[in-house]
Amino acid sequence: MTGLIKDRLGEHADRAADDGAIGDVEAVMPARRGLALGLQQALVSNAWLDPIFVASVGGFSASLATNLVTATFLAAGIVTVVQSTKLVRLPIVQGPSSAFSPLAIGYYKAGTIASASLGLLIGAGLVFLAAAGGQLARLRRLLSPAVSGTIITLVGIALAGFTFQEFFGGPGMPTFGTLPSLVLGCLTTAVVLVCSALGGRLRMFGFLIALVLGDCAALALGLLDFSAVATAPWLALPQFLPYGPLHFDLGITLTMSIVFLVAVVEAMGMYEATARLTRTPLDDRRVNMGIAGEAGGSMLAALIGGFGTTAYAQNLGVVKITGVASRHVVRIAGIIFIVLAFLPKVAAVLVVTPAAVIGGLFLPAAGTVIMTGIQLASQERGSAIKNLVAPLGLMAGLGIPALSSSFKGLPPLLAEMTSHSIVVGAVVVMAAEIVLVRLPALLGAAD
């Protein structure tokens, strides 16, 4: 009977891939297909892309860069497995939130990254206590489609800059802006889009096919260098406190705590959007459990040299484009992360993937994230005032950070916050939701 149920779920996933719909969250794939789909989720993931970007731009030493990648793999893998199996039970892969990338780069260059690790540990610990106590899901009351949509849209827009940096070959790289990089980026994106349009198995495995073809084209163009693979060790463990003893800094701790809370709000928006997309009921208990898992993983990451590990927006784009929504596939991706955490030589193969191929893979996913956010944010709420919530958040998130370098006399913490579009947009849209929607409803005001 169990085998029959699994076969039926697998057939449902096939039909979903054929007609462009989204598959079942509980679908169990045949072993080989499930492994291939899990590998695809792992390869098209922030869990390795973001650490490589941070290490490259931040100027991390080779040993610390390797540790950053393996630490992120381990934390993301453990949480992804636990999340998909026991906690929120949605097809959500864990990885570093884009909100942490500029902070990690800045703190490493300033020599204060050990303080940032302690700040993350404290911030994640507070969130863990609130979620474990069943209190954090109260934030869901503020996560109307306008709020979730605004945050998702701002995340997608923030991803656009990074995605195009990679698409054109990676800033600072000798191949940046060259014709070969443009060819690789366009080819990889085209393969994802064509596979999605053709449907069926091609849609299901579109990202994996694009990655393989992109790397083959890079090899033909002489842009794939495996020398780093040869020098990478076969086995290694993430290092405990790789940046030195933890050091407390109040300003950095407050910044990391606020940014982690914003990442949690982003993650909750991903929960809501993924639940809607997959038609999965989502209650407060599952949300609290999911956030507790993410906070626990981030605490582990802080101790071994990683940064906050939460649900991230590109994953939603991958689910929409491939139609594969099985949480069991996501669990396989988590297991692959854990294996890669202890096999730096295998992980090094991912590291040599040209930036243009990475950008080509993420471009369709980032575009889908923006479209999902706009669709949520633009839902009619029956009142001109209520309809202003999302535009105010978007305007603040896009406009204020562009001016932040000109602000004078702001407290250091506030100055730091105003430079991050996701942080500014999230704060403003939630404040607008309270002032324009929740308080009038509480006071019994008419629309």
Disulfide bonds with the S-S distance in Angstrom:
none
